[in-house]
């Protein structure tokens, strides 16, 4: 029972087709792996760009905050002056007003006492 040349040709063709299919599958798997690597790299690049953008934004925010703080300091000094001097001025003005009130009370004490005593001791009928 010799093999038929046609059967051998068919077997070779089947093996050849199987090998080609295997090579095709390998190429597809490799292409899929390459695509996955490209996607992963793109994601890494995107994350890196987002981190860089956040860092740059944080730097800009810090610089803007420092600038505004400096402007506020200048504004505060212009409008309020030195807080120690302002406090001393306020304290001095308060003491002067209290002294003036004390002097007025002392000067009018006798007059007020007489008025109170007179109103208490007078009886209207």
C-alpha positions as CSV (number, residue, x, y, z in Angstrom):
1,X,0.0,0.0,0.0
2,X,2.0,2.8,-1.4
3,X,0.9,6.3,-0.6
4,X,-0.7,8.1,-3.2
5,X,1.2,11.2,-4.5
6,X,-2.0,13.2,-4.3
7,X,-2.4,12.3,-0.6
8,X,1.1,13.4,0.1
9,X,0.5,16.7,-1.7
10,X,-2.6,17.2,0.3
11,X,-0.8,16.5,3.5
12,X,2.0,18.9,2.5
13,X,-0.6,21.5,1.6
14,X,-2.3,21.0,5.0
15,X,1.0,21.2,6.9
16,X,1.9,24.3,4.8
17,X,-1.5,25.9,5.6
18,X,-1.2,25.0,9.3
19,X,2.3,26.6,9.4
20,X,1.0,29.7,7.6
21,X,-1.9,29.9,10.0
22,X,0.5,29.5,12.9
23,X,2.7,32.2,11.5
24,X,-0.4,34.4,11.0
25,X,-1.5,33.8,14.6
26,X,2.0,34.6,15.8
27,X,2.0,37.9,13.8
28,X,-1.4,38.8,15.2
29,X,-0.3,38.0,18.8
30,X,2.8,40.1,18.2
31,X,0.8,43.0,16.8
32,X,-1.6,42.8,19.8
33,X,1.4,42.9,22.2
34,X,2.9,45.8,20.3
35,X,-0.4,47.7,20.4
36,X,-0.7,47.0,24.1
37,X,2.8,48.4,24.7
38,X,2.0,51.5,22.6
39,X,-1.2,52.1,24.6
40,X,0.7,51.6,27.9
41,X,3.4,54.0,26.8
42,X,0.7,56.5,25.8
43,X,-0.9,56.2,29.2
44,X,2.4,56.7,31.0
45,X,3.1,59.8,28.9
46,X,-0.3,61.2,29.6
47,X,0.2,60.6,33.4
48,X,3.6,62.3,33.2
49,X,2.2,65.3,31.3
50,X,-0.6,65.6,33.8
51,X,1.9,65.5,36.7
52,X,4.0,68.1,35.0
53,X,1.0,70.3,34.3
54,X,0.0,70.0,38.0
55,X,3.5,70.9,39.2
56,X,3.6,73.9,36.9
57,X,0.1,75.0,38.0
58,X,1.2,74.7,41.7
59,X,4.3,76.8,41.0
60,X,2.2,79.5,39.3
61,X,-0.3,79.4,42.2
62,X,2.5,79.8,44.7
63,X,4.0,82.7,42.8
64,X,0.7,84.4,42.4
65,X,-0.1,83.9,46.1
66,X,3.3,85.4,47.1
67,X,2.7,88.3,44.8
68,X,-0.7,89.0,46.3
69,X,0.6,88.6,49.8
70,X,3.3,91.2,49.1
71,X,0.7,93.6,47.6
72,X,-1.4,93.1,50.7
73,X,1.5,93.8,53.0
74,X,2.2,97.1,51.1
75,X,-1.5,98.0,51.2
76,X,-1.7,97.2,55.0
77,X,1.3,99.3,55.8
78,X,0.0,102.2,53.7
79,X,-3.5,102.1,55.1
80,X,-2.9,101.0,58.7
81,X,0.7,102.0,59.3
82,X,2.8,100.1,61.6
83,X,0.6,98.0,63.8
84,X,2.7,98.8,66.9
85,X,2.5,102.5,66.3
86,X,-1.3,102.2,65.6
87,X,-1.7,100.4,68.9
88,X,0.3,103.0,70.8
89,X,-1.7,105.8,69.2
90,X,-5.0,104.1,70.0
91,X,-3.9,103.5,73.6
92,X,-2.7,107.1,74.0
93,X,-6.0,108.5,72.6
94,X,-8.0,106.2,75.0
95,X,-6.0,107.3,78.0
96,X,-6.5,111.0,77.1
97,X,-10.3,110.5,76.8
98,X,-10.4,108.6,80.1
99,X,-8.4,111.5,81.8
100,X,-10.8,114.1,80.3
101,X,-13.8,112.1,81.6
102,X,-12.3,111.8,85.0
103,X,-11.6,115.6,85.1
104,X,-15.2,116.3,84.1
105,X,-16.6,113.9,86.7
106,X,-14.3,115.5,89.4
107,X,-15.4,119.0,88.3
108,X,-19.1,118.3,88.2
109,X,-19.2,115.9,91.2
110,X,-20.3,118.5,93.8
111,X,-23.0,120.0,91.5
112,X,-24.4,116.6,90.6
113,X,-24.5,115.5,94.3
114,X,-26.4,118.7,95.3
115,X,-28.9,118.2,92.4
116,X,-29.5,114.6,93.5
117,X,-29.9,115.5,97.2
118,X,-32.2,118.3,96.3
119,X,-34.4,116.1,94.1
120,X,-34.5,113.3,96.8
121,X,-35.3,115.7,99.7
122,X,-37.9,117.8,97.9
123,X,-41.4,116.6,98.2
124,X,-44.0,117.9,95.8
125,X,-47.5,118.2,97.2
